[in-house]
Amino acid sequence: MPKRTLQGVVVSDKQDKTVVVRVDRRFTHPLYKKTIRRSKNYHAHDENNEFKAGDTVRIEESKPLSKLKRWTVVRD
């Protein structure tokens, strides 16, 4: 089974070897048929501290690295 990948924007790079990535998704409301945007933050592992706030990155599923980190940033 392939690992899931998501694309998002780095919103925080203040932690060591960790970035917080905001992933937006759009879907249609089941009753009102209006397009809704929802976002979720993911903590991702950034080994070399190379990504800064505002960067668009792709994250990939990984084994649990800490209490909150279950994703790693991958190079495109």
FENLINLIN-V225651 format. One record per pair of residues at least 4 apart in sequence whose ideal C-beta (glycine too) atoms are under 8 Angstrom apart, sorted by sequence separation. I is the first residue (numbers start at 1). J is the second residue. If there is no record, write none. Layout:
# FENLINLIN-V225651
I|J  I|J
This chain:
# FENLINLIN-V225651
15|19  29|33  46|50  51|55  65|69  15|20  28|33  29|34  46|51  64|69  65|70  13|19  28|34  29|35  51|57  64|70  12|19  13|20  28|35  29|36  63|70  65|72  12|20  27|35  28|36  62|70  10|19  11|20  26|35  27|36  61|70  62|71  10|20  11|21  26|36  61|71  62|72  10|21  11|22  26|37  27|38  60|71  9|21  10|22  25|37  26|38  59|71  60|72  8|21  9|22  24|37  25|38  44|57  59|72  60|73  8|22  24|38  25|39  59|73  60|74  6|21  8|23  24|39  25|40  44|59  58|73  59|74  7|23  8|24  23|39  57|73  58|74  6|23  22|39  23|40  42|59  45|62  22|40  23|41  58|76  22|41  23|42  21|41  45|65  20|41  21|42  20|42  21|43  51|73  20|43  21|44  43|66  19|43  20|44  45|69  18|43  19|44  43|68  44|69  18|44  43|69  45|71  18|45  19|46  43|70  44|71  45|72  46|73  17|45  18|46  42|70  43|71  44|72  45|73  17|46  42|71  44|73  11|41  17|47  17|49  19|51  13|46  16|49  8|42  6|42  13|49  21|57  23|59  13|51  19|57  21|59  13|52  13|53  10|51  12|53  10|52  11|53  10|53  10|54  9|54  10|55  9|55  10|56  9|56  10|57  8|56  9|57  7|56  8|57  7|57  21|71  7|58  8|59  18|69  6|58  7|59  21|73  5|58  6|59  5|59  19|73  5|60  4|60  5|61  3|60  4|61  3|61  3|62  6|71  5|74
